């Protein structure tokens, strides 16, 4: 079971990320901006339940992932 809760691209648009609240995983994909195709699926970040649940995210100025954590009452920054 999954609960998709956001999608963002790295600043250079070479990587696309999506967050799944139920699995606690942020997946990364290589992104080809010329034809909008993704490939090379991998787990970029795993969020432990003790931290909270990923509830949306963004790429910030330094190209880092900022993740809103529901029930963790925080925003956490991860290297992208």
N, C-alpha and C positions, 0 to 999 in steps of 0.2 A: 504494500500500500504506500502511496506517495501523496504528498501535498505540496505541489509546486507553489513557490511563494516569491518568485522574482527572477529576473534575468538582467545581466549587465555585461558590458564589453570592456576589455582593457582599453586604455586610452589610444593605443595604436591599432585597435580593432583586430588584432591577430588572435585573441583568445576571447571566447564567450563563456560566461559562467551562469549556472542556475542553481538555485537553492531549493532543497527539499526539506521542509520542516519536519516531517515524520521520521525520516531516516537520519537527520542531522548531518547530511552531506551537502557540500557545495561541489558540484562537478564542473570541470573545465573541459573545454573542447577547443581544438584548433579551429579558427574561423577564417574562411577565405572570403574576404570582403568583395571580391570581383564577381562571385557567383552565389554568395550567401549560403555556402555549404559548410557544414561542420564535420569534423573527423577527430580521431584520437581522443575518445572519451576517457577521462580519468578523474579520480577524486582529488580535489585540490585541498579541501579542508574537511575534517570531521569534528563536529561540535558535540561534546559530551552532554548528556541530559542534565548533568549537575550544573552546567553553565546556563541552561535555558534552552529555548527552541528558536532556531533561526526564523525570523519573521520579516523578511525583506532585507535588502542590502544595497550598497552602492559602491562605486569606485570613487575614491577621493583624489585630491589633487596630486598626491605622490604615487598614484596608481596602486593603492592598497585597497583591499576589500574591507568595508565597514559594514558589520552585520548587526542588525537589531535583534536582541535576544529577549523574546517574550518569556515571562516568568523568571528571567534572570535579571530583569530591570537594568539593562546596560546595553551599550553599543561597544562591540569589540572590533579591533582592527587586526586584520590578518594580511600577511604578505601574499600578494597575488602572483 
